[in-house]
């Protein structure tokens, strides 16, 4: 499972504050055209009715480090075995990130076409 927590206060008090996706639902990375964000797209958790829909997590990253983040996460996904099957990609509450270039995240569990 890939884990993302977007709240810095540790409270699960809004929809999608914390989400976890199976690695098998990961569809890919998307550079948004900004220097400090990188999207990760997933098969939707909820049925949104669209074949091409995807959930997204927007990572906040160090400026222009898209390639390095993708490399770090790809290594993390492929190393193994993971003792508990749980990979923290971005946990804003505890300042735990799978790459030194990730500084935060925003979760969107509403599908994006």
N, C-alpha and C positions, 0 to 999 in steps of 0.2 A: 504494500500500500504506500502511496505517496501522500504525505500529510502537509497541509497548509493551514496556518492560523494567522488571520489578518489583524486581530486586535492586540494592541500593546498592553491592555489592562488585564489580560488573562480571562476575562469574562465571556462566556458564550451567551451573550444577551441579544443577539440579532441573527437573522437567517444567514447561513453560510459563513459565520465567523470562523469556523473550523470545518474543513472538508478533507476527505481522504478518497483517493481514486486508486483502483487497481492499476498497476503499471500497464497491464494489457489494454486499458482504455485510453492510454496516451496516444494522441494523433500526431503531435509535432509541435515545433516551435514556430513563432511568427514574430519577426521584427516589425514593430509598429510604426516605424518611421521617426521615432524619437530616440534620443541618445541614451535615455535612462530607463526604458521599459522593454520588456520582452514577454510575449504571451506564450503560455502553454495551453494547448487545446486538448480536450478530452471528449470521449463519447459521453453524451448527456446522462446525468444521474436521474433526471426526471424526463418523462415522455413529453416532448414538445412538438411532436408530429412532423418534424422536418427531417428528411433523409440527410441533409447536409448540415444540420445543426450541430453545434458543439458547445460544451461548457468551456470557460476559459479562466485561467488564473493569470493575472498580470503581475509579473515580478518587477520590482524596482531594483535596478542594478547600477553599479558604478558606470559612469559615462563611457560609452563606446566599448563595453566589455561583453557584448553579445556573444561573440565566438567563444570567449573563455568560459562564460556561464554554460553555454551549450556543451562544451567539452567536459567541464566539471560534472555536470549532471549526467551526461552520457556515461562517463566513467563510473559514477555512483550507481547508476541503474544496472550496469553490466558487471560490477564487482559482486562477488558473492562467495558462498551463499550468505544472505542476510539472516542473521541469527533469529530475528523475530519477524522478518518479512515486512518491517516498517521502516520507511525512509522519510526522515524529516527534510523536506525541501526548503520550507520557509516557516518559521515559528516566530512571529513578531513578539509574542509575549515573553519568550525566553531568550530572544536574540540568538536563535540557533538557525543556521543556514547551511545548505549543502554546498555552497560555493562562497568563497570569501568576497565575491563580487555581488552577491545578492544582499540587499539591504531591507527588503520588505516585500509584501504581496497584497493583492486585492483579489478576492474570490468572486466569481460570477457563476452561479449555478443556474442562471437562466440562459437558455441556449442562444447562441449567436449563429446566424446564417452566413 
